[in-house]
Each structure stands twice: as C-alpha cells, then as structure tokens.
Amino acid sequence: MAPLKVSSKQTPFPFAAAAVAVWSGKAELVFDENVTATDLDGVSDEEQIVHSLVQVVDSSKSPAFFAIAKNLATLTVVPQIVTALDSLDDHLTYRTFLVGHEVSSADWVLWGAFKANSRITGILRNNNHPHLQRWFSHIDSLEPAQTVQTALAAAKANKLRSTKTAASFAMGLVNAEDGKVVTRFPPEPSGYLHIGHAKAAMLNQYFAKMYHGKLIIRFDDTNPSKERTEFQDTILEDLQLLGIHGDVVTHTSDHFQILYDYALQMIKTGKAYTDDTEQLQMREERMNGVASKHRNDSVEDNLAHFAEMTQATTEGLRWCLRAKISFENPNKALRDPVIYRCNVLPHHRTGDKWKVYPTYDFACPVVDSIEGVTHALRTNEYRDRNPQYEWMLKALGLRKVYIWDFSRLNFIYTLLSKRKLHWFVDQGLVRGWDDPRFPTVRGIRRRGLTVEALQQFMLAQGPSQGFVSLEWDQIWATNKKVIDPVAPRHWAIAMDKMVPVTLTNGPSAPEVKTLPKHKKNPDVGEKKTVYTSTILVEQEDAQSFEDQEEITLMDWGNAIVRSVTKDAAGTITAITMDLHLEGDFRKTKKKITWLAQPSSPHALAPIVLLDYDYLITKKKLEENDDVKDYVTPQTEFRVDAVADANVADLKKGDIIQFERKGYYIYDGEADGKREFICIPDGRAASLASKSTTTTTTSAAAPVPVAAPISSMYAAEKVYGEEVKIPEGTTTMYKVPNIYE
C-alpha cells in the first residue's frame, strides 16, 4: 500500500485526497511535516490522486461534481458561494448522496471542498440549505471522515507540542559547549520539594541532557536551624519519582573548610569585615545607604572578631561577617551583604565541628565555581542578586559561572514559601508535608497528579521569564488526558442519600456478571457486577424521576418507574420499578448508576469520598500579608458512601473514576473505610472554592462573613437585588435560586 504523504501545515488541507485514501483502502495516510505538498508516488495534484485511488469513475455524473468542487475551492465572494450551495441543496432535496444510492468519490471530493473552505461551512450553519446540511453532516460523520479529522488533530497537537517546546528552549545557554555543560539543582533540605522546585529541577536536567553534559544535585545545607536528614532523603526520593537523576550528589557542607578559607582570604584582602550592628539597625542602615561603623575596621580587628565567631564565644555570637561591596549602591543587594554568621546548633552532617556557617549568597557562587558548574539556572527573583554573585567570584579570583534565570512558577491561591507552609504544618491545619492540599510534589501526587502530566506541563511552560500566576486548570486538564484512558470505572452512592428501589420483575436471586472496567479500553481489566431485585440509587436521581417514566440503569437496561414513596419532608424513601429490558436506552433521558443492596456474600464496600479547598482565600499573598489573616475556614470535605465491592482490589495510589462523580485516587484505609481523594479534572466546577464563608481575620479567632456568589471571584448580581429568576423546565436536577 503506497503512502499518501500530507502535512498538517498544508493550506488548504487535502481533505478529499485523505478521505478517499482511507475510504478506498488503497493508500496509507501518513503525516510528514517535511513535505510541502500532497504526495502519492510523486503525484501532488489532488484530483489526479483521487482518480488514481478510485481508478474507475463511480458514475457518469461524478466529473460534474469534481468540477463543482474545484470551483468551490476558488470562490471567496459570499453571493457566489450561496448560489452554488442553492443549486446543490436543490439537487439533494430527494437524494441521500450526490450520485447513486451509496457514498461515492463525488461525495468525498465535494465534502473535502467544503472542509477546506471555512466560508462554506460558516454559511451552512445559517440553516438556509437544510438538504445540503443534512448531506454534509452525514458524510462528515462517516468513518473515513472521522479518521482523517482525528489524525489531523493529532498531527497538529504533536506539531504544536513540539513547536512550543522547541520554541521555549530555543534560547540556548550562553557560551555553552557540547559535552562541557554542567548544571546544578541546589535544594535546601529544610522542607519537601514543591511544584516550583520541580520546574527548576526539570529545566536543569533538560539543559544538561541537551548539551550532553552533567547535572549536579547539591544540597545547600548551610543552616542547621532548619535542615534535617529527613528532608534530604525525601527530596532525593521525589526527584527520582520525577525521573530526575543527577550525575552526582553533593553538599555545600562538603566544602565548609574551603569556604572558611575563602572567608579568611576576603578579610585579609580587605573585601570583608566583621560587624556587631544589631539586625534591625543593620537592615535600616542598608535600606538608607548608611555605612556601618565597623566598615573601615582594621584587618587585625576583623580577623580577631572572626576567630571569636569561629569559637562561638559570648563575644563572637554578637558578630557576623559582611562582604565589603558598597553601602550606597542603588541595587540594595550589593549593600554589604552578610556572608557568615554563627549558629551553635549541631549540623545534621558535620555535627558540632562548625559554629560559623556561610550564607547562600556567599556559598552558592563559590561552590558553583569549584564544583565545575558552567551555567547556574536561577529563578528571576534572584535577578537583583546576580551582580552580587558575580562580585563574589571576581573578589576571590574564581572561574566565571554564567547565570541564566527563568520565571518562578506561581499558582493562584497557592503558597510556595517554606516558612508559610511550615506554619500550616505547625498549626495542625494540614496533616503533614504530603497533605493533598499542599503544593509539594508529594502533596499534588497524593491529590492524583501523575508524573507524566507534571512533566508535560513543565516542558510546555519552558524557561519563560515572565512573572505570571497560573491557574490550576491547565495542569489538571493535562492530567485528565493522562488518566482518563486507563482509569477503571466504578460506582458509589452517598450513605445519606440512598434510596432503595424494588424491581418487581428483578432476578429472584442475586446474579453476578463479568463486565469490563473501562468500556473503551479492555486492557484495564474486568470487574464483577451484582444484579438483585432490590437496588440503591442516589436521592438526587430519584427526585428527578417522573411517574411512569422510563429510565436506563447503566450496565443493565431500561426500567419504568411505577411508584414513589416520600416522607413528610419530601425526601424519597422508596421506589418501585419494572424492568423493561427490551426498551431502547437511546430513547431515555436519564442513565442512572446504581448498586445492588448489600447481602452476603455480595457486600458493598464502605468508603469515604474526600475533597479539598484552597488553603488561603487570597489569590496572591503580598510580602506584608500575614498568612493567618487569609486562612480558608474549612478545607476538607468528607462524604461517607458505599461502592461496588470491586474497590477492595485497589492498591494505595490507584486512580479510578466513580462514574457521574469524578476521578479519585485511593488513599488507603482508615477506621475500616477506604478513603478516596477527588482529583480535579481542570473544569471550573472542580477548581472553584467549596467554602461557604471567607475570613479576613486570624485562624485563631475567625469571624465568618457572608460569601459572594462565588468565594473565588467576587461579582455583583447582574440582575439586581429584586429580580426573581423563574424555575427552569429541567426535570433532571432542581437548581437552587442563587439570587434569592
């Protein structure tokens, strides 16, 4: 079979040739983005290609429609197009196809002309050509047409994805030499990796591989007050989980002696001085461009004070070491930053050996240089400190390292600050660093975000340098595309909303049937479905049923509602139905999930459905905002439910779909119940705030205030205060009037 080579970039796209190739089965449709024209064994003319594939003209009338199609491709004036469509509409008044009683090459050629001309399809939407529109819709729905359109969409998506990625990374590293590039990812072991770290790690690995170089994973462990071995171990595990593997793992603490020696060198060369100015006063002096009173102390005095610091004496604890860069530079990052300070707490790797530790601003450039890093990738929040980085290297006569910065990844209603995340952990507002409300790698994975989706999203973002706060919809929509084709389908019903249904002609004894877990993907496996004469349905579904209405019980068949029993409050307490399995499910409006009433040995599984809200009520916290003032009052929502017994086979971390409820990840068992966390699917409803109140006071004493229509986005009532919205005509679900 010869290949018909086409490109998704072709304008107009050769729909006719592609469809005829699929329809005739005499050519294989191949997307090749390198071709500039349609190609079938060297033939590029679309009409010739169609003739060669069909070989025999279907009808003596076909050439006339070939000519019409060719003419339509050239028409741009609307009246001329309308005239041509009028004629075709008249022709199809009493015909299904253009010629004969079945689809022919004439139909495909004319369909291709329509698809290639957006003006034609736009005019058809006006409904002034009903017969032509009927014909076009029918041809457009046939398998060859669907195959072509699906393949074209996939080719464009792949092209767009590769183009975006290529464009994003087109800005190569300055002065990079293939085989010699060394990048580094330097997390501080003071917390867990979050989604922002994931971007930095992936970019560093990307460029290391791009230039066939090396990636260093270095732990910036210079602050014993915050760092623990626990964090280091989990960071390494999370990196491995993300598919990030360093060529070597190092620690800044490996170089403490060298860093100390360089600090002494800076003192001796007059490029650093010790200072005992109190922190608040030092901060004010730096802000106002005032020189420290110790700025011009002698080298001998500075060495003596630094020796006291090294021993952590009472006198030494009062001092710090500052780089002597400038006290009045417009760039405040250059105003004599602190480069060494005391800390008497034991270090998690070096123990009590050291009492003085370098700051990140001093250690990072020095260690980058001595470890052979060629390009330091940093978020652009450090941009003002880049000149400081370069000054340190020049002051010590060390090898130059190129800085390449990119934008930090920010999400709305999301905290990435380790200090603020620590506060939530310390206050007990979350269960730990892997809480599904946290933006840590472990937290978002526990919420159901797959590594594949995370990688796709990060590479799509690329190394952009713009400051943006992203919505969460895109990353969760990407995740849905990953999980939907493979997530097993199950059913669940909330405990407080169950309605028992008696099927008068149901099975006399429970019956078990084996069904696929995913109707479109048999590879997912099979499940057991129990059929009984007494079943359970959701209260919300039951409320929508009309008397004598025929509905469809999914995976079973149709049933007719015969009687409904309600209590004084209007809650449905029981329903009687007759099975009507010969009924046509395509004619029913309601397709209902259900569960067989529990009976030994066919018990239902008790479960808990968990959903979460954002931890904060403000899109972006400013520097001076106190996180306690913006804590969401309730962020966890639990619903007790029962599910089909097949969920007993799930392992922790398995992702499923509870049909008509959403995607869930199995989080393990607690108090005898399996817990499932809801996975957002990228739609607005799944990402909207679930809180009914907002707060602008501290978490210790929250004062609820009335929530707007949406607690995510405040909006005025567009219909005013007095307008009453009439009841809708739908009988599916009763929607509360939000304007009352």
C-alpha positions in Angstrom: 0.0 0.0 0.0 1.5 3.3 -1.1 1.8 6.1 1.4 -0.2 9.3 0.9 2.1 11.9 2.4 0.5 15.0 3.8 1.5 17.8 6.2 -0.7 19.3 8.9 0.7 22.7 7.8 -0.8 22.5 4.3 -3.3 25.2 3.5 -5.9 24.3 2.3 -5.5 20.8 3.7 -6.2 18.0 1.1 -9.3 16.6 2.9 -10.6 14.9 -0.3 -7.5 13.0 -1.1 -7.0 12.0 2.5 -10.6 10.8 2.8 -10.5 8.8 -0.5 -7.3 7.2 0.6 -8.9 5.9 3.8 -12.2 5.1 2.1 -10.7 3.2 -0.8 -8.1 1.4 1.4 -5.6 1.8 -1.4 -3.2 4.3 0.2 -1.9 4.7 3.8 -2.4 8.2 5.2 0.9 9.4 6.5 1.6 12.8 8.2 5.0 14.1 7.3 5.7 17.6 8.3 8.7 17.8 6.0 6.6 17.6 2.8 5.4 20.9 1.2 2.6 19.3 -0.9 0.5 16.2 -1.0 2.5 13.3 -2.4 1.3 9.9 -3.7 4.1 8.2 -5.6 5.3 11.6 -6.9 1.8 12.9 -7.8 0.8 16.1 -6.0 -2.4 17.2 -7.8 -5.3 16.3 -5.5 -7.8 15.5 -8.3 -5.3 13.1 -10.0 -4.6 11.4 -6.7 -8.4 10.8 -6.2 -8.7 9.4 -9.8 -5.7 7.1 -9.2 -7.2 5.8 -6.0 -10.7 5.3 -7.3 -9.5 4.1 -10.7 -13.0 3.7 -12.1 -15.3 6.6 -12.2 -18.4 5.8 -10.0 -20.8 7.5 -12.3 -21.0 9.5 -15.5 -22.2 12.4 -13.3 -19.2 12.3 -11.0 -16.9 14.6 -13.2 -19.5 17.3 -12.9 -19.3 17.3 -9.1 -15.5 17.1 -9.3 -15.7 20.4 -11.4 -18.1 22.0 -8.8 -15.7 21.0 -6.0 -12.8 22.6 -7.9 -14.8 25.7 -8.5 -15.9 26.0 -4.8 -12.3 25.9 -3.7 -11.7 29.2 -5.6 -14.8 31.1 -4.5 -14.4 33.8 -1.9 -17.4 36.1 -2.7 -20.3 35.1 -0.5 -23.1 35.6 -3.1 -21.3 33.3 -5.5 -20.9 30.7 -2.8 -24.6 30.9 -1.8 -25.6 30.5 -5.5 -23.6 27.3 -5.8 -25.0 26.0 -2.5 -28.5 26.7 -3.6 -28.0 24.5 -6.6 -26.6 21.7 -4.6 -29.3 22.0 -2.0 -32.0 21.6 -4.7 -30.1 18.6 -6.1 -30.2 16.9 -2.7 -33.8 17.5 -1.9 -34.8 13.9 -2.7 -31.3 12.3 -2.6 -29.1 10.9 0.1 -25.9 11.0 -1.9 -24.8 13.1 -4.9 -24.9 10.1 -7.3 -26.4 6.7 -6.9 -27.6 5.1 -3.6 -24.3 4.9 -1.7 -21.4 7.1 -1.0 -19.0 7.7 -3.9 -15.9 9.6 -4.8 -18.1 12.6 -5.8 -19.3 12.8 -2.2 -15.8 12.7 -0.8 -14.4 15.3 -3.2 -17.3 17.8 -2.5 -17.0 17.1 1.2 -13.3 17.9 1.0 -14.0 21.2 -0.8 -16.4 22.2 2.0 -14.0 21.3 4.8 -11.2 23.3 3.1 -13.3 26.4 2.8 -14.3 27.9 6.1 -16.7 30.3 4.4 -18.8 27.4 3.1 -19.1 25.7 6.5 -19.9 29.1 8.0 -22.8 29.7 5.5 -24.1 26.2 6.1 -24.6 27.0 9.8 -27.2 29.6 8.8 -29.6 26.7 8.2 -30.7 28.0 4.8 -29.7 24.8 3.0 -31.3 22.0 5.0 -30.8 19.2 2.4 -27.2 20.1 1.8 -26.5 20.5 5.5 -28.1 17.0 6.1 -25.8 15.5 3.4 -22.7 17.2 4.8 -23.4 16.2 8.4 -23.9 12.6 7.3 -20.6 12.4 5.2 -18.8 14.2 8.0 -19.9 11.5 10.4 -18.7 8.6 8.3 -15.6 6.6 9.5 -13.2 7.8 6.8 -14.1 11.5 7.5 -13.7 10.9 11.2 -10.4 9.1 10.7 -9.0 12.0 8.7 -10.1 14.6 11.1 -8.8 12.7 14.2 -5.5 12.1 12.5 -5.2 15.8 11.5 -6.0 17.0 15.0 -3.4 14.6 16.5 -0.8 15.7 14.0 -1.5 19.4 14.8 -1.3 18.7 18.5 2.0 16.9 18.2 3.3 19.6 16.0 2.1 22.3 18.4 3.5 20.5 21.4 6.9 20.1 19.7 6.9 23.6 18.4 6.1 25.0 21.8 8.8 23.0 23.5 11.3 23.8 20.8 10.4 27.5 20.9 10.5 27.6 24.6 14.0 26.2 24.7 15.3 27.9 21.6 17.1 30.3 23.9 20.2 28.2 24.4 22.7 28.7 27.2 25.2 31.4 26.5 28.7 30.2 25.6 27.6 26.6 26.0 29.9 23.9 24.6 28.5 20.5 23.8 29.8 17.9 26.2 31.0 20.5 28.7 27.9 22.0 30.2 27.4 21.4 33.9 24.2 22.5 35.6 23.1 22.1 39.2 19.9 21.8 41.2 20.6 23.1 44.8 17.6 22.5 47.1 17.9 23.3 50.8 17.0 20.3 52.9 14.6 22.3 55.1 11.3 21.1 53.6 9.8 19.0 50.9 10.1 19.7 47.2 7.2 21.7 45.8 5.9 22.2 42.3 8.1 25.2 41.8 11.2 23.1 42.6 10.0 20.6 40.1 10.2 23.1 37.3 13.8 24.2 38.3 14.9 20.6 38.6 13.4 19.6 35.2 15.0 22.6 33.4 18.4 21.9 34.9 18.2 18.3 33.7 16.8 19.3 30.3 19.8 21.6 29.5 22.3 19.1 30.9 21.0 16.5 28.5 20.5 19.0 25.7 24.3 19.7 25.7 25.3 16.1 26.6 26.7 17.5 29.9 26.3 16.8 33.6 23.7 17.6 36.3 24.7 18.0 39.9 22.2 17.6 42.7 23.6 19.7 45.5 22.1 20.1 49.0 22.5 23.7 50.2 22.9 22.7 53.8 24.2 25.9 55.5 21.5 26.5 58.1 21.4 23.9 60.9 18.3 25.6 62.4 16.1 24.4 59.6 17.7 21.4 57.9 17.1 17.7 58.6 18.3 14.4 57.1 14.6 13.5 56.7 14.1 16.3 54.2 17.2 15.4 52.3 16.1 11.8 51.9 12.6 12.7 50.8 13.9 15.2 48.2 16.1 12.5 46.6 13.0 10.2 46.6 10.8 12.9 45.0 13.5 13.7 42.3 13.7 10.0 41.4 10.0 9.8 41.2 10.0 12.8 38.8 12.6 11.0 36.6 15.4 13.4 37.6 18.7 11.7 38.2 21.8 13.7 39.0 25.2 12.5 37.8 26.5 13.2 41.2 25.0 14.2 44.6 27.0 16.8 46.7 26.5 19.0 49.7 27.6 22.6 50.4 28.8 21.1 53.7 31.4 19.1 51.7 33.2 22.4 51.2 32.9 24.1 54.6 36.6 24.2 55.1 37.3 25.7 51.6 34.5 28.3 52.2 36.0 29.2 55.5 39.4 29.6 54.0 38.0 31.9 51.3 36.2 34.0 54.0 39.6 34.5 55.7 41.1 35.5 52.3 38.4 38.1 51.8 39.1 39.6 55.3 42.9 39.7 54.6 42.4 41.4 51.2 40.0 44.0 52.7 37.0 42.6 50.9 35.1 41.6 54.1 34.6 43.0 57.6 33.0 41.8 60.8 30.0 43.7 62.2 28.1 43.6 65.5 25.4 46.0 64.5 22.0 44.7 65.7 19.9 43.2 63.0 17.1 45.8 62.8 19.6 48.6 62.8 21.7 46.9 60.1 18.6 46.4 58.0 17.7 50.1 58.3 21.2 51.3 57.5 21.3 49.1 54.4 17.9 50.4 53.3 19.1 54.1 53.8 22.6 53.6 52.3 24.4 54.3 55.6 27.8 52.8 56.2 28.4 50.5 59.2 30.6 51.9 62.0 32.8 48.9 61.5 33.2 49.1 57.8 36.7 50.5 58.0 38.0 48.4 60.9 41.5 47.0 60.6 42.2 43.6 59.1 43.6 42.6 62.5 40.4 43.5 64.3 38.3 41.7 61.7 40.4 38.5 62.0 40.1 38.6 65.8 36.4 39.0 65.7 36.0 36.2 63.1 38.1 34.0 65.4 35.7 34.7 68.2 32.8 33.8 65.9 34.6 30.5 64.9 34.7 29.5 68.6 31.2 30.7 69.2 32.2 32.6 72.3 29.8 35.0 74.0 31.6 37.9 72.3 31.7 36.0 68.9 28.0 35.4 68.9 27.4 39.1 68.6 29.2 39.4 65.3 28.7 38.5 61.7 30.9 38.8 58.6 29.9 41.1 55.7 31.2 41.5 52.2 32.6 44.9 51.6 31.0 45.7 48.3 29.1 49.0 48.7 26.9 50.7 51.2 25.0 53.0 48.9 24.7 51.1 45.6 21.2 51.6 44.0 21.0 47.8 43.9 20.4 47.1 47.6 21.5 43.5 47.2 25.1 45.0 46.8 25.0 46.9 50.1 27.5 44.8 52.0 25.5 41.6 52.4 26.2 39.2 55.3 28.3 36.2 54.2 29.0 34.4 57.5 27.0 34.1 60.8 27.1 32.0 63.9 24.9 29.0 64.7 25.6 26.8 67.7 23.1 24.1 66.8 24.6 20.8 65.6 24.7 20.3 61.8 22.9 17.2 60.5 26.0 16.1 58.7 29.0 17.8 60.3 27.8 17.7 63.9 29.5 20.2 66.3 32.5 20.8 64.1 31.5 24.2 62.9 29.9 27.2 64.8 30.0 29.5 61.8 28.2 28.9 58.5 28.3 30.7 55.1 25.1 32.3 53.8 23.6 31.2 50.5 24.8 34.4 48.8 28.4 33.5 49.6 28.4 29.8 49.3 26.4 29.4 46.1 28.8 31.2 43.7 31.9 29.7 45.3 30.7 26.1 45.3 29.3 26.5 41.8 32.7 27.5 40.6 34.8 24.9 42.4 32.4 22.1 41.5 32.7 22.9 37.8 29.2 24.3 37.2 29.2 26.2 33.9 25.6 27.6 34.0 23.7 28.5 37.1 20.0 28.4 36.4 18.1 30.6 38.9 14.6 32.0 39.2 14.5 35.6 38.3 13.6 36.6 41.9 17.4 36.5 42.3 18.0 38.8 39.4 19.0 41.8 41.7 21.5 39.5 43.3 23.1 38.3 40.1 25.7 41.2 40.3 26.5 40.1 43.9 27.0 36.5 42.6 29.5 37.8 40.0 31.3 40.1 42.5 32.0 37.1 44.9 33.7 35.2 42.1 35.8 38.2 41.0 36.7 39.1 44.6 38.1 35.5 45.1 39.6 35.1 41.6 37.4 32.1 40.8 36.3 30.8 37.5 33.3 32.6 35.9 29.9 30.9 36.0 27.2 32.0 33.6 23.8 32.9 35.2 20.6 32.1 33.3 17.4 33.0 35.0 13.8 32.0 34.4 10.4 32.8 36.0 9.3 31.2 39.2 6.3 29.1 38.9 3.4 30.6 40.8 -0.2 29.4 41.1 -3.2 31.3 42.4 -4.4 30.6 45.9 -1.2 28.7 46.5 1.7 29.1 48.9 5.2 28.0 47.9 7.0 29.7 50.8 8.6 27.1 53.0 8.1 29.4 56.0 4.4 29.7 55.4 4.0 26.0 54.6 5.8 25.2 57.8 3.2 27.4 59.6 0.3 25.3 58.3 2.1 22.1 59.4 3.0 23.5 62.9 -0.6 24.8 63.4 -2.0 21.4 62.6 -4.1 22.8 59.7 -2.8 20.0 57.5 -1.6 16.5 58.3 1.9 16.9 57.0 4.1 17.8 54.1 2.4 15.3 51.9 -1.1 16.7 52.6 -3.2 16.8 49.4 -3.8 20.5 50.0 -0.1 21.2 49.8 1.8 22.1 46.5 4.6 19.8 47.4 5.5 17.1 45.0 4.2 14.5 47.4 1.0 16.5 48.1 0.0 17.0 44.5 0.8 13.4 43.7 -1.4 12.3 46.6 -4.1 14.5 45.2 -3.8 12.5 42.0 -1.5 14.4 39.7 0.6 12.0 37.6 4.3 12.4 37.0 3.6 12.2 33.2 1.2 15.1 33.4 3.6 17.1 35.6 6.4 16.6 33.1 4.2 17.5 30.1 3.1 20.7 31.9 6.6 21.8 32.9 8.0 21.3 29.5 5.1 23.2 27.9 5.9 26.1 30.3 9.5 26.2 29.2 12.1 28.6 30.6 9.9 31.7 30.2 10.9 34.8 32.1 7.6 36.5 32.6 6.0 36.9 36.0 2.8 35.0 35.9 0.3 33.5 38.4 -1.1 30.4 36.8 -4.5 28.9 37.2 -4.6 25.3 38.2 -7.0 24.3 35.3 -4.4 23.6 32.7 -2.2 21.2 34.7 -5.3 19.3 35.9 -6.8 19.2 32.4 -3.4 17.8 31.2 -3.7 15.2 34.0 -7.2 14.2 32.9 -5.9 13.4 29.4 -3.4 11.0 31.0 -5.7 9.2 33.4 -9.0 9.0 31.5 -8.0 6.3 29.0 -6.8 4.0 31.8 -8.8 4.8 34.9 -11.2 1.9 35.8 -14.8 2.8 36.2 -16.7 2.1 39.5 -19.9 3.2 41.1 -20.5 4.9 44.5 -23.6 6.2 46.4 -23.5 8.6 49.4 -24.8 7.0 52.5 -27.2 9.8 53.5 -28.7 9.9 50.0 -29.6 6.3 49.4 -33.0 5.4 48.0 -34.0 1.7 48.0 -35.6 0.5 44.7 -37.6 -2.6 44.3 -37.6 -4.2 40.9 -40.9 -6.2 40.7 -39.6 -8.4 38.0 -36.0 -8.5 39.0 -33.9 -11.6 39.5 -35.2 -14.0 42.2 -31.7 -14.5 43.4 -28.5 -12.3 43.1 -26.7 -12.8 39.8 -23.1 -11.9 39.1 -21.9 -10.8 35.7 -18.4 -10.0 34.5 -18.0 -6.6 32.8 -15.1 -4.5 31.6 -13.7 -1.9 34.0 -13.4 0.5 31.1 -15.7 0.2 28.2 -13.3 1.8 25.7 -10.1 0.0 27.0 -10.5 -3.7 27.7 -6.8 -3.9 28.8 -7.8 -2.2 32.0 -9.4 -5.5 33.1 -12.7 -6.8 34.3 -15.0 -6.4 37.3 -17.9 -8.3 38.9 -21.3 -6.6 38.9 -24.1 -7.9 41.1 -27.7 -7.8 40.0 -30.6 -8.1 42.5 -34.2 -7.3 42.7 -33.5 -4.6 45.3 -31.0 -1.9 44.4 -29.9 1.5 45.6 -29.9 4.8 43.7 -29.0 8.4 44.6 -31.6 10.7 46.2 -30.8 13.3 43.6 -31.6 10.9 40.7 -34.7 9.7 42.5 -36.1 13.2 42.8 -35.8 13.7 39.1 -37.9 10.7 38.2 -41.4 11.3 36.8 -44.3 8.9 37.3 -44.3 6.1 34.7 -41.0 7.5 33.3 -38.7 5.0 31.5 -35.0 5.4 32.7 -31.9 3.4 32.0 -30.0 1.5 34.7 -26.4 1.6 33.4 -24.9 -1.8 32.5 -28.3 -3.4 32.9 -31.1 -2.0 30.8 -34.3 0.1 31.0 -36.8 0.3 33.8 -40.1 2.0 34.3 -40.9 4.0 37.5 -44.2 2.7 38.9 -44.5 4.2 42.3 -42.6 6.6 44.6 -42.9 6.9 48.4 -41.9 10.2 50.2 -41.8 11.3 53.8 -43.3 14.5 55.2 -40.2 16.5 54.2 -40.4 15.4 50.6 -37.5 13.0 50.8 -38.0 9.9 48.7 -37.8 6.8 50.9 -38.7 4.0 48.4 -39.3 3.4 44.7 -40.9 0.6 42.8 -39.9 -0.1 39.2 -40.5 -2.7 36.5 -37.5 -3.8 34.4 -38.1 -3.2 30.7 -35.0 -4.7 29.2 -36.4 -4.6 25.7 -36.5 -0.8 25.9 -34.2 1.3 23.9 -31.6 3.1 26.1 -31.0 5.6 23.3 -34.5 7.0 23.9 -34.2 7.6 27.6 -33.1 10.9 29.0 -31.6 9.5 32.2 -28.8 7.0 32.6 -28.5 6.1 36.3 -25.7 4.5 38.3 -26.9 2.0 41.0 -25.7 -0.6 43.4 -27.2 -3.9 44.4 -28.4 -3.8 48.0 -25.9 -5.5 50.2 -26.4 -9.1 51.0 -23.9 -11.8 51.9 -21.7 -12.7 50.1 -22.2 -9.6 47.9 -21.5 -6.8 50.4 -20.8 -3.3 49.4 -17.6 -1.5 50.4 -17.8 1.3 52.9 -15.8 4.3 51.6 -15.1 8.0 52.3 -15.0 10.5 49.4 -12.7 13.4 50.2 -12.5 16.7 48.5 -10.4 19.8 49.3 -10.4 23.6 49.0 -7.6 26.1 48.7 -5.8 26.8 52.0 -5.9 30.5 51.5 -8.7 32.9 50.4 -6.5 35.4 48.5 -5.2 34.8 45.1 -1.7 36.0 45.9 -0.3 36.9 49.3 1.8 40.1 49.3 5.1 40.3 51.2 3.4 42.1 54.2 0.3 39.9 54.3 0.0 37.7 57.4 -1.0 34.2 56.3 -3.2 33.9 59.5 -5.5 36.6 58.1 -6.3 34.6 54.9 -6.9 31.0 56.1 -9.9 29.3 54.5 -12.2 28.2 57.3 -12.9 24.7 56.0 -10.6 23.0 53.5 -11.5 19.3 53.9 -14.9 17.8 52.9 -15.8 14.2 53.7 -18.8 12.2 52.4 -19.5 8.7 53.7 -20.5 6.4 50.9 -20.6 2.8 49.7 -19.1 1.5 46.5 -19.2 -1.7 44.5 -17.1 -4.5 46.1 -14.5 -4.3 43.3 -12.7 -1.4 45.0 -11.5 -3.9 47.6 -8.9 -5.0 45.0 -7.3 -1.5 44.7 -3.9 -0.6 46.0 -3.0 2.7 47.6 -2.3 5.2 44.8 -4.6 3.6 42.2 -6.6 6.1 40.2 -10.2 5.3 39.3 -13.4 7.1 38.1 -16.6 6.9 40.1 -18.9 7.3 37.2 -21.0 10.5 37.3 -19.0 11.7 40.3 -15.4 12.2 39.0 -11.9 10.9 39.2 -10.5 9.7 42.5 -7.2 8.3 43.9 -7.3 5.6 46.5 -5.5 7.0 49.6 -5.6 3.9 51.9 -7.8 2.7 54.6 -8.7 4.5 57.9 -11.2 3.3 60.6 -12.3 0.4 58.4 -13.2 2.6 55.4 -11.3 3.1 52.2 -10.6 6.7 51.5 -10.7 8.2 48.0 -9.5 11.7 47.2 -11.2 13.6 44.4 -8.9 14.6 41.5 -9.7 17.9 39.8 -10.4 17.5 36.1 -9.5 21.0 35.0 -13.1 22.3 34.7 -14.1 25.4 36.6 -16.5 23.5 38.8 -13.8 21.2 40.1 -11.5 24.1 40.9 -14.0 26.6 42.4 -13.7 27.3 46.1 -16.0 25.0 48.2 -16.0 27.2 51.2 -19.3 28.9 52.1 -17.6 31.6 54.2 -14.5 33.6 53.8 -12.3 35.1 56.5 -10.1 38.1 56.8 -9.1 37.5 60.4 -6.7 35.2 62.1 -7.2 31.4 62.2 -7.2 31.5 66.0 -10.4 33.6 66.0 -12.1 33.5 62.6 -15.0 35.8 62.0 -17.1 34.4 59.1 -18.5 36.9 56.7 -21.2 36.3 54.0 -19.7 34.8 50.9 -20.3 36.3 47.5 -22.0 34.2 44.8 -18.6 32.6 44.3 -16.0 32.8 47.0 -13.3 32.5 44.4 -14.3 35.6 42.4 -16.4 38.4 43.8 -19.1 39.5 41.3 -22.1 41.8 41.6 -25.6 40.4 40.8 -26.1 41.3 37.2 -29.9 41.1 37.5 -30.1 43.4 40.5 -31.4 42.7 44.0 -35.1 42.3 43.4 -35.3 40.1 40.2 -36.7 36.6 40.7 -35.4 34.0 38.3 -38.2 31.7 37.2 -37.9 27.9 37.7 -36.2 26.0 34.9 -38.0 23.4 32.9 -35.5 20.7 33.5 -36.7 17.7 35.5 -33.1 16.3 35.9 -32.0 18.2 39.0 -33.6 21.0 40.9 -31.2 24.0 40.9 -31.4 26.4 43.9 -32.1 30.1 43.0 -28.9 31.8 43.9 -30.4 35.2 43.6 -32.9 34.8 46.4 
